[in-house]
């Protein structure tokens, strides 16, 4: 029977946990940045944009 290398098992689990936590943190940061980047466009501005597109 092969012995389990617990040090390697624990190291692998910790590395995976760190990667997952980093992904979660980066996704949360990206969502916040995306919220900040959203532009509030008024109806009047949309009409101007549409009119400009229609003239082309």
Residue pairs with C-beta under 8 A, 6 or more apart in sequence:
41 49
